[in-house]
Amino acid sequence: MNEIDLVRLNFNPQSLWALNFIIGLVMFGVALDLKVEDFKAVLTMPKPVIIGMIGQFILLPAFTFLLVLVIKPAPSIALGMMLVAACPGGNISNFLTHYAKGNTALSITMTALSTAVAIVMTPLNLSLWGGLYPETAKILKEVALDPLEMLLAVFLLLGLPMAAGMWTGSRFPNFVERAHKPVKIFSLAVFGIFVLGALAANWRYFLDYVGFVVFAVFLHNGLALTTGYFAAKFAGLPERDRRAVSIEVGIQNSALGLILIFNFFDGLGGMAIVTAWWGIWHIISGLTVSTIWSRREPQ
């Protein structure tokens, strides 16, 4: 067993309750902008959304498994990569898609749908691919991961705040019009401060082990972005749709991943460091790719 597999990050139960609340607040803020029409849009443009969902929840987890077989990281790092691949799209994907001159409406639809679908697909993918790889299967066995218990946790973290945010948005549109930006900024800022605090409390572990994960996350994130783009290209989607699907598959909800790691894996070092670094790196890579695309009009 690799040394990083034995690391448990410093994180107390009170902090975990706070982090659960913060991620719920983040999802509530995101959902204020969502409407039932965003889900109905699937009926008007089903092909791009279906391709995006296939890339998000089928191709990326499968290709992540193959990447793990090739680079053979430490078991906890491998399981962290599988967990990230099983998460839905990240909260900044809509902004990045708009900046990249992609199909923003498609991005919003995919974000809403992937968040809803993740209630089932995130626990399912982690259990499936983690169980197929012998080294990560040992970790799943040791923690006695119950997919139904994780499904309930994801529902509480994503489903309820999203439903509450959508209901608030439809019931109090005038209030939401004034408050949705401050709520989103506040919730994301609080989450950022919380993560920085957790990083400071575990700075020694981060310095000791981040070198092991930088290369893996670089490859993994590049794989995610290209998987989305070429899945859309092979499906014959126009360039604006390709950019949206690429960013949606390449920007993962790493905040949800961290929550699940501390809830179900006791802050397992390799998993947490991979997921935390993903959360930093996918913003850098997403902004880089979006900036390049913003200078080129989609054909």
Short mmCIF file of the C-alpha atoms (twelve columns), coordinates in Angstrom:
data_MODEL
# 
_entry.id   MODEL 
# 
loop_
_atom_site.group_PDB 
_atom_site.id 
_atom_site.type_symbol 
_atom_site.label_atom_id 
_atom_site.label_alt_id 
_atom_site.label_comp_id 
_atom_site.label_asym_id 
_atom_site.label_seq_id 
_atom_site.Cartn_x 
_atom_site.Cartn_y 
_atom_site.Cartn_z 
_atom_site.pdbx_PDB_model_num 
ATOM 1   C CA . MET A 1   0.000   0.000  0.000   1 
ATOM 2   C CA . ASN A 2   1.284   3.466  -0.928  1 
ATOM 3   C CA . GLU A 3   1.990   5.892  1.914   1 
ATOM 4   C CA . ILE A 4   -0.585  8.361  0.619   1 
ATOM 5   C CA . ASP A 5   -3.282  5.692  1.032   1 
ATOM 6   C CA . LEU A 6   -2.745  5.867  4.802   1 
ATOM 7   C CA . VAL A 7   -3.146  9.640  5.086   1 
ATOM 8   C CA . ARG A 8   -6.322  10.985 6.657   1 
ATOM 9   C CA . LEU A 9   -6.785  14.716 6.371   1 
ATOM 10  C CA . ASN A 10  -7.570  16.826 9.431   1 
ATOM 11  C CA . PHE A 11  -11.305 17.371 9.401   1 
ATOM 12  C CA . ASN A 12  -13.641 17.307 12.398  1 
ATOM 13  C CA . PRO A 13  -17.358 16.389 12.404  1 
ATOM 14  C CA . GLN A 14  -18.421 19.996 13.023  1 
ATOM 15  C CA . SER A 15  -16.517 21.079 9.914   1 
ATOM 16  C CA . LEU A 16  -18.250 18.348 7.930   1 
ATOM 17  C CA . TRP A 17  -21.685 19.604 8.921   1 
ATOM 18  C CA . ALA A 18  -20.622 23.096 7.883   1 
ATOM 19  C CA . LEU A 19  -19.318 21.847 4.534   1 
ATOM 20  C CA . ASN A 20  -22.549 19.948 3.898   1 
ATOM 21  C CA . PHE A 21  -24.487 23.143 4.538   1 
ATOM 22  C CA . ILE A 22  -22.201 25.188 2.289   1 
ATOM 23  C CA . ILE A 23  -22.487 22.833 -0.689  1 
ATOM 24  C CA . GLY A 24  -26.263 22.861 -0.214  1 
ATOM 25  C CA . LEU A 25  -26.168 26.657 -0.228  1 
ATOM 26  C CA . VAL A 26  -24.054 26.644 -3.394  1 
ATOM 27  C CA . MET A 27  -26.528 24.336 -5.134  1 
ATOM 28  C CA . PHE A 28  -29.443 26.485 -3.934  1 
ATOM 29  C CA . GLY A 29  -27.779 29.564 -5.430  1 
ATOM 30  C CA . VAL A 30  -27.134 27.808 -8.730  1 
ATOM 31  C CA . ALA A 31  -30.717 26.513 -8.900  1 
ATOM 32  C CA . LEU A 32  -32.180 30.005 -8.540  1 
ATOM 33  C CA . ASP A 33  -31.366 30.462 -12.240 1 
ATOM 34  C CA . LEU A 34  -32.858 27.123 -13.296 1 
ATOM 35  C CA . LYS A 35  -36.386 26.702 -14.572 1 
ATOM 36  C CA . VAL A 36  -38.508 23.752 -15.565 1 
ATOM 37  C CA . GLU A 37  -38.084 25.000 -19.135 1 
ATOM 38  C CA . ASP A 38  -34.361 24.206 -18.895 1 
ATOM 39  C CA . PHE A 39  -35.260 20.538 -18.511 1 
ATOM 40  C CA . LYS A 40  -37.979 20.746 -21.153 1 
ATOM 41  C CA . ALA A 41  -35.321 22.016 -23.565 1 
ATOM 42  C CA . VAL A 42  -34.120 18.424 -23.767 1 
ATOM 43  C CA . LEU A 43  -37.234 17.723 -25.854 1 
ATOM 44  C CA . THR A 44  -36.402 20.459 -28.342 1 
ATOM 45  C CA . MET A 45  -32.709 19.589 -28.752 1 
ATOM 46  C CA . PRO A 46  -32.360 16.003 -27.537 1 
ATOM 47  C CA . LYS A 47  -29.329 14.929 -29.586 1 
ATOM 48  C CA . PRO A 48  -26.723 17.364 -28.134 1 
ATOM 49  C CA . VAL A 49  -27.962 16.754 -24.597 1 
ATOM 50  C CA . ILE A 50  -27.939 12.965 -25.027 1 
ATOM 51  C CA . ILE A 51  -24.391 13.093 -26.442 1 
ATOM 52  C CA . GLY A 52  -23.349 15.275 -23.511 1 
ATOM 53  C CA . MET A 53  -24.867 12.900 -20.961 1 
ATOM 54  C CA . ILE A 54  -23.168 9.920  -22.631 1 
ATOM 55  C CA . GLY A 55  -19.844 11.750 -22.489 1 
ATOM 56  C CA . GLN A 56  -20.414 12.802 -18.880 1 
ATOM 57  C CA . PHE A 57  -21.643 9.590  -17.298 1 
ATOM 58  C CA . ILE A 58  -20.536 6.764  -19.611 1 
ATOM 59  C CA . LEU A 59  -17.478 7.687  -21.668 1 
ATOM 60  C CA . LEU A 60  -15.576 9.719  -19.072 1 
ATOM 61  C CA . PRO A 61  -15.876 7.120  -16.268 1 
ATOM 62  C CA . ALA A 62  -14.922 4.333  -18.700 1 
ATOM 63  C CA . PHE A 63  -11.930 6.257  -20.099 1 
ATOM 64  C CA . THR A 64  -10.900 7.157  -16.536 1 
ATOM 65  C CA . PHE A 65  -10.805 3.446  -15.718 1 
ATOM 66  C CA . LEU A 66  -8.560  2.857  -18.755 1 
ATOM 67  C CA . LEU A 67  -6.308  5.766  -17.739 1 
ATOM 68  C CA . VAL A 68  -5.940  4.257  -14.274 1 
ATOM 69  C CA . LEU A 69  -4.921  0.948  -15.848 1 
ATOM 70  C CA . VAL A 70  -2.255  2.746  -17.890 1 
ATOM 71  C CA . ILE A 71  -0.662  5.084  -15.298 1 
ATOM 72  C CA . LYS A 72  -1.301  2.861  -12.235 1 
ATOM 73  C CA . PRO A 73  -1.541  5.546  -9.528  1 
ATOM 74  C CA . ALA A 74  -1.787  4.775  -5.818  1 
ATOM 75  C CA . PRO A 75  -5.176  3.177  -5.007  1 
ATOM 76  C CA . SER A 76  -6.564  6.211  -3.181  1 
ATOM 77  C CA . ILE A 77  -5.536  8.489  -6.073  1 
ATOM 78  C CA . ALA A 78  -7.167  6.099  -8.546  1 
ATOM 79  C CA . LEU A 79  -10.403 6.084  -6.547  1 
ATOM 80  C CA . GLY A 80  -10.320 9.878  -6.352  1 
ATOM 81  C CA . MET A 81  -10.043 10.054 -10.139 1 
ATOM 82  C CA . MET A 82  -12.996 7.675  -10.483 1 
ATOM 83  C CA . LEU A 83  -15.063 9.750  -8.061  1 
ATOM 84  C CA . VAL A 84  -14.347 12.993 -9.930  1 
ATOM 85  C CA . ALA A 85  -15.324 11.305 -13.205 1 
ATOM 86  C CA . ALA A 86  -18.594 10.187 -11.607 1 
ATOM 87  C CA . CYS A 87  -19.570 13.734 -10.519 1 
ATOM 88  C CA . PRO A 88  -21.874 16.006 -12.558 1 
ATOM 89  C CA . GLY A 89  -20.769 19.155 -14.369 1 
ATOM 90  C CA . GLY A 90  -19.292 22.000 -12.343 1 
ATOM 91  C CA . ASN A 91  -20.999 25.261 -11.492 1 
ATOM 92  C CA . ILE A 92  -18.787 27.522 -13.645 1 
ATOM 93  C CA . SER A 93  -19.304 25.587 -16.887 1 
ATOM 94  C CA . ASN A 94  -22.120 27.902 -18.047 1 
ATOM 95  C CA . PHE A 95  -19.942 31.003 -17.707 1 
ATOM 96  C CA . LEU A 96  -17.014 29.308 -19.445 1 
ATOM 97  C CA . THR A 97  -19.229 28.128 -22.305 1 
ATOM 98  C CA . HIS A 98  -20.584 31.635 -22.829 1 
ATOM 99  C CA . TYR A 99  -17.051 33.042 -22.764 1 
ATOM 100 C CA . ALA A 100 -15.920 30.396 -25.277 1 
ATOM 101 C CA . LYS A 101 -18.745 31.383 -27.678 1 
ATOM 102 C CA . GLY A 102 -20.327 27.980 -27.209 1 
ATOM 103 C CA . ASN A 103 -23.998 27.049 -26.915 1 
ATOM 104 C CA . THR A 104 -24.842 28.487 -23.501 1 
ATOM 105 C CA . ALA A 105 -28.441 27.211 -23.546 1 
ATOM 106 C CA . LEU A 106 -27.137 23.684 -24.120 1 
ATOM 107 C CA . SER A 107 -24.648 24.113 -21.278 1 
ATOM 108 C CA . ILE A 108 -27.373 25.244 -18.861 1 
ATOM 109 C CA . THR A 109 -29.580 22.315 -19.864 1 
ATOM 110 C CA . MET A 110 -26.725 19.848 -19.416 1 
ATOM 111 C CA . THR A 111 -25.793 21.289 -16.017 1 
ATOM 112 C CA . ALA A 112 -29.368 21.008 -14.770 1 
ATOM 113 C CA . LEU A 113 -29.900 17.518 -16.158 1 
ATOM 114 C CA . SER A 114 -26.498 16.133 -15.117 1 
ATOM 115 C CA . THR A 115 -27.046 17.406 -11.568 1 
ATOM 116 C CA . ALA A 116 -30.397 15.613 -11.432 1 
ATOM 117 C CA . VAL A 117 -29.063 12.428 -13.058 1 
ATOM 118 C CA . ALA A 118 -26.027 12.430 -10.733 1 
ATOM 119 C CA . ILE A 119 -28.292 11.521 -7.832  1 
ATOM 120 C CA . VAL A 120 -28.251 7.997  -9.267  1 
ATOM 121 C CA . MET A 121 -25.260 7.937  -11.631 1 
ATOM 122 C CA . THR A 122 -22.566 9.216  -9.247  1 
ATOM 123 C CA . PRO A 123 -22.976 6.391  -6.687  1 
ATOM 124 C CA . LEU A 124 -23.512 3.862  -9.498  1 
ATOM 125 C CA . ASN A 125 -20.375 4.817  -11.455 1 
ATOM 126 C CA . LEU A 126 -18.164 4.942  -8.375  1 
ATOM 127 C CA . SER A 127 -19.344 1.527  -7.217  1 
ATOM 128 C CA . LEU A 128 -19.070 0.013  -10.713 1 
ATOM 129 C CA . TRP A 129 -15.642 1.240  -11.806 1 
ATOM 130 C CA . GLY A 130 -14.138 1.289  -8.317  1 
ATOM 131 C CA . GLY A 131 -15.271 -2.294 -7.830  1 
ATOM 132 C CA . LEU A 132 -13.761 -3.442 -11.135 1 
ATOM 133 C CA . TYR A 133 -10.240 -2.284 -10.240 1 
ATOM 134 C CA . PRO A 134 -8.825  -4.646 -7.554  1 
ATOM 135 C CA . GLU A 135 -6.839  -2.001 -5.663  1 
ATOM 136 C CA . THR A 136 -9.739  0.437  -5.355  1 
ATOM 137 C CA . ALA A 137 -12.178 -2.400 -4.668  1 
ATOM 138 C CA . LYS A 138 -10.213 -3.037 -1.453  1 
ATOM 139 C CA . ILE A 139 -10.867 0.522  -0.289  1 
ATOM 140 C CA . LEU A 140 -14.570 0.262  -1.117  1 
ATOM 141 C CA . LYS A 141 -14.709 -2.977 0.847   1 
ATOM 142 C CA . GLU A 142 -12.863 -1.495 3.826   1 
ATOM 143 C CA . VAL A 143 -15.245 1.441  4.102   1 
ATOM 144 C CA . ALA A 144 -18.244 -0.825 3.368   1 
ATOM 145 C CA . LEU A 145 -19.614 1.660  0.866   1 
ATOM 146 C CA . ASP A 146 -23.368 1.376  0.514   1 
ATOM 147 C CA . PRO A 147 -24.486 2.771  -2.881  1 
ATOM 148 C CA . LEU A 148 -28.003 3.365  -1.530  1 
ATOM 149 C CA . GLU A 149 -26.626 5.364  1.381   1 
ATOM 150 C CA . MET A 150 -24.522 7.440  -1.022  1 
ATOM 151 C CA . LEU A 151 -27.551 7.885  -3.290  1 
ATOM 152 C CA . LEU A 152 -29.473 9.315  -0.325  1 
ATOM 153 C CA . ALA A 153 -26.573 11.614 0.538   1 
ATOM 154 C CA . VAL A 154 -26.307 12.915 -3.036  1 
ATOM 155 C CA . PHE A 155 -30.063 13.470 -3.104  1 
ATOM 156 C CA . LEU A 156 -29.891 15.519 0.087   1 
ATOM 157 C CA . LEU A 157 -26.846 17.490 -1.115  1 
ATOM 158 C CA . LEU A 158 -28.045 18.125 -4.672  1 
ATOM 159 C CA . GLY A 159 -31.693 17.198 -5.087  1 
ATOM 160 C CA . LEU A 160 -33.294 19.074 -2.207  1 
ATOM 161 C CA . PRO A 161 -31.294 22.330 -2.542  1 
ATOM 162 C CA . MET A 162 -31.896 22.302 -6.306  1 
ATOM 163 C CA . ALA A 163 -35.641 21.793 -5.846  1 
ATOM 164 C CA . ALA A 164 -35.755 24.516 -3.177  1 
ATOM 165 C CA . GLY A 165 -33.807 26.924 -5.398  1 
ATOM 166 C CA . MET A 166 -36.029 26.286 -8.422  1 
ATOM 167 C CA . TRP A 167 -39.188 26.686 -6.313  1 
ATOM 168 C CA . THR A 168 -37.893 29.953 -4.839  1 
ATOM 169 C CA . GLY A 169 -36.977 31.202 -8.303  1 
ATOM 170 C CA . SER A 170 -40.447 30.504 -9.687  1 
ATOM 171 C CA . ARG A 171 -42.356 31.665 -6.593  1 
ATOM 172 C CA . PHE A 172 -40.440 34.902 -5.921  1 
ATOM 173 C CA . PRO A 173 -39.027 36.037 -9.289  1 
ATOM 174 C CA . ASN A 174 -38.620 39.690 -8.299  1 
ATOM 175 C CA . PHE A 175 -36.692 38.821 -5.164  1 
ATOM 176 C CA . VAL A 176 -34.535 36.318 -7.040  1 
ATOM 177 C CA . GLU A 177 -33.758 38.852 -9.762  1 
ATOM 178 C CA . ARG A 178 -32.204 41.092 -7.114  1 
ATOM 179 C CA . ALA A 179 -30.706 38.403 -4.902  1 
ATOM 180 C CA . HIS A 180 -29.517 35.553 -7.129  1 
ATOM 181 C CA . LYS A 181 -26.129 37.071 -7.984  1 
ATOM 182 C CA . PRO A 182 -25.273 38.042 -4.372  1 
ATOM 183 C CA . VAL A 183 -26.408 34.592 -3.166  1 
ATOM 184 C CA . LYS A 184 -24.270 32.790 -5.748  1 
ATOM 185 C CA . ILE A 185 -21.237 34.985 -5.094  1 
ATOM 186 C CA . PHE A 186 -21.626 34.672 -1.313  1 
ATOM 187 C CA . SER A 187 -22.069 30.895 -1.351  1 
ATOM 188 C CA . LEU A 188 -19.126 30.319 -3.698  1 
ATOM 189 C CA . ALA A 189 -16.945 32.731 -1.695  1 
ATOM 190 C CA . VAL A 190 -17.785 30.966 1.572   1 
ATOM 191 C CA . PHE A 191 -16.987 27.618 -0.013  1 
ATOM 192 C CA . GLY A 192 -13.668 28.983 -1.314  1 
ATOM 193 C CA . ILE A 193 -12.724 30.309 2.133   1 
ATOM 194 C CA . PHE A 194 -13.684 26.983 3.691   1 
ATOM 195 C CA . VAL A 195 -11.500 25.038 1.239   1 
ATOM 196 C CA . LEU A 196 -8.562  27.392 1.851   1 
ATOM 197 C CA . GLY A 197 -8.970  26.843 5.591   1 
ATOM 198 C CA . ALA A 198 -9.004  23.076 5.151   1 
ATOM 199 C CA . LEU A 199 -5.953  23.350 2.891   1 
ATOM 200 C CA . ALA A 200 -4.097  25.392 5.509   1 
ATOM 201 C CA . ALA A 201 -4.899  22.783 8.170   1 
ATOM 202 C CA . ASN A 202 -3.417  20.078 5.941   1 
ATOM 203 C CA . TRP A 203 -0.658  22.099 4.257   1 
ATOM 204 C CA . ARG A 204 2.085   19.596 5.128   1 
ATOM 205 C CA . TYR A 205 0.207   16.744 3.468   1 
ATOM 206 C CA . PHE A 206 -0.495  18.908 0.426   1 
ATOM 207 C CA . LEU A 207 3.192   19.774 -0.042  1 
ATOM 208 C CA . ASP A 208 4.262   16.164 0.518   1 
ATOM 209 C CA . TYR A 209 1.874   14.545 -1.932  1 
ATOM 210 C CA . VAL A 210 0.599   17.045 -4.482  1 
ATOM 211 C CA . GLY A 211 3.450   16.093 -6.803  1 
ATOM 212 C CA . PHE A 212 1.943   12.619 -7.144  1 
ATOM 213 C CA . VAL A 213 -1.366  13.947 -8.398  1 
ATOM 214 C CA . VAL A 214 -0.484  16.937 -10.616 1 
ATOM 215 C CA . PHE A 215 0.450   14.769 -13.594 1 
ATOM 216 C CA . ALA A 216 -2.543  12.462 -13.135 1 
ATOM 217 C CA . VAL A 217 -5.009  15.371 -12.892 1 
ATOM 218 C CA . PHE A 218 -3.423  17.063 -15.920 1 
ATOM 219 C CA . LEU A 219 -3.953  13.915 -17.995 1 
ATOM 220 C CA . HIS A 220 -7.394  13.250 -16.534 1 
ATOM 221 C CA . ASN A 221 -8.738  16.745 -17.130 1 
ATOM 222 C CA . GLY A 222 -7.312  16.786 -20.648 1 
ATOM 223 C CA . LEU A 223 -9.014  13.454 -21.250 1 
ATOM 224 C CA . ALA A 224 -12.333 14.867 -20.008 1 
ATOM 225 C CA . LEU A 225 -12.194 17.946 -22.243 1 
ATOM 226 C CA . THR A 226 -11.236 15.960 -25.347 1 
ATOM 227 C CA . THR A 227 -13.790 13.233 -24.611 1 
ATOM 228 C CA . GLY A 228 -16.589 15.793 -24.609 1 
ATOM 229 C CA . TYR A 229 -15.346 17.578 -27.720 1 
ATOM 230 C CA . PHE A 230 -14.751 14.536 -29.887 1 
ATOM 231 C CA . ALA A 231 -17.913 12.756 -28.745 1 
ATOM 232 C CA . ALA A 232 -19.813 15.809 -29.987 1 
ATOM 233 C CA . LYS A 233 -17.729 15.979 -33.180 1 
ATOM 234 C CA . PHE A 234 -18.235 12.314 -34.036 1 
ATOM 235 C CA . ALA A 235 -21.973 12.802 -33.453 1 
ATOM 236 C CA . GLY A 236 -21.967 15.542 -36.089 1 
ATOM 237 C CA . LEU A 237 -22.803 18.419 -33.729 1 
ATOM 238 C CA . PRO A 238 -21.917 21.985 -34.792 1 
ATOM 239 C CA . GLU A 239 -18.888 23.737 -33.296 1 
ATOM 240 C CA . ARG A 240 -20.894 25.764 -30.749 1 
ATOM 241 C CA . ASP A 241 -22.348 22.540 -29.364 1 
ATOM 242 C CA . ARG A 242 -18.938 20.835 -29.345 1 
ATOM 243 C CA . ARG A 243 -17.519 23.601 -27.191 1 
ATOM 244 C CA . ALA A 244 -20.428 23.392 -24.757 1 
ATOM 245 C CA . VAL A 245 -20.197 19.602 -24.427 1 
ATOM 246 C CA . SER A 246 -16.405 19.717 -24.055 1 
ATOM 247 C CA . ILE A 247 -16.545 22.247 -21.226 1 
ATOM 248 C CA . GLU A 248 -19.462 20.504 -19.543 1 
ATOM 249 C CA . VAL A 249 -17.642 17.147 -19.470 1 
ATOM 250 C CA . GLY A 250 -14.302 18.767 -18.581 1 
ATOM 251 C CA . ILE A 251 -15.558 20.880 -15.661 1 
ATOM 252 C CA . GLN A 252 -16.591 18.599 -12.797 1 
ATOM 253 C CA . ASN A 253 -18.383 19.336 -9.525  1 
ATOM 254 C CA . SER A 254 -15.325 18.633 -7.377  1 
ATOM 255 C CA . ALA A 255 -17.034 20.251 -4.380  1 
ATOM 256 C CA . LEU A 256 -19.526 17.374 -4.340  1 
ATOM 257 C CA . GLY A 257 -16.601 14.959 -4.605  1 
ATOM 258 C CA . LEU A 258 -14.943 16.442 -1.511  1 
ATOM 259 C CA . ILE A 259 -18.182 16.199 0.438   1 
ATOM 260 C CA . LEU A 260 -18.531 12.503 -0.413  1 
ATOM 261 C CA . ILE A 261 -14.895 11.825 0.474   1 
ATOM 262 C CA . PHE A 262 -15.287 13.268 3.951   1 
ATOM 263 C CA . ASN A 263 -18.709 11.694 4.447   1 
ATOM 264 C CA . PHE A 264 -17.882 8.178  3.257   1 
ATOM 265 C CA . PHE A 265 -14.082 7.813  3.136   1 
ATOM 266 C CA . ASP A 266 -12.992 9.618  6.305   1 
ATOM 267 C CA . GLY A 267 -10.979 12.215 4.355   1 
ATOM 268 C CA . LEU A 268 -8.813  9.621  2.586   1 
ATOM 269 C CA . GLY A 269 -5.697  11.557 1.603   1 
ATOM 270 C CA . GLY A 270 -5.160  10.498 -2.013  1 
ATOM 271 C CA . MET A 271 -8.827  10.949 -2.890  1 
ATOM 272 C CA . ALA A 272 -9.087  14.349 -1.214  1 
ATOM 273 C CA . ILE A 273 -5.860  15.749 -2.701  1 
ATOM 274 C CA . VAL A 274 -6.800  14.612 -6.217  1 
ATOM 275 C CA . THR A 275 -10.278 16.113 -5.918  1 
ATOM 276 C CA . ALA A 276 -9.047  19.378 -4.385  1 
ATOM 277 C CA . TRP A 277 -6.397  19.789 -7.091  1 
ATOM 278 C CA . TRP A 278 -9.026  19.002 -9.753  1 
ATOM 279 C CA . GLY A 279 -11.093 21.859 -8.344  1 
ATOM 280 C CA . ILE A 280 -8.178  24.243 -8.881  1 
ATOM 281 C CA . TRP A 281 -6.856  22.884 -12.162 1 
ATOM 282 C CA . HIS A 282 -10.135 22.608 -14.069 1 
ATOM 283 C CA . ILE A 283 -10.692 26.340 -13.556 1 
ATOM 284 C CA . ILE A 284 -7.240  27.077 -14.995 1 
ATOM 285 C CA . SER A 285 -7.668  24.703 -17.921 1 
ATOM 286 C CA . GLY A 286 -11.261 25.785 -18.530 1 
ATOM 287 C CA . LEU A 287 -10.325 29.467 -18.654 1 
ATOM 288 C CA . THR A 288 -7.385  28.675 -20.945 1 
ATOM 289 C CA . VAL A 289 -9.467  26.674 -23.414 1 
ATOM 290 C CA . SER A 290 -12.317 29.199 -23.275 1 
ATOM 291 C CA . THR A 291 -9.950  32.099 -23.944 1 
ATOM 292 C CA . ILE A 292 -8.534  30.333 -27.002 1 
ATOM 293 C CA . TRP A 293 -12.019 29.587 -28.303 1 
ATOM 294 C CA . SER A 294 -13.248 33.113 -27.559 1 
ATOM 295 C CA . ARG A 295 -10.819 34.408 -30.180 1 
ATOM 296 C CA . ARG A 296 -12.191 32.087 -32.852 1 
ATOM 297 C CA . GLU A 297 -15.716 32.341 -34.149 1 
ATOM 298 C CA . PRO A 298 -17.417 28.907 -34.297 1 
ATOM 299 C CA . GLN A 299 -17.905 27.700 -37.853 1 
# 
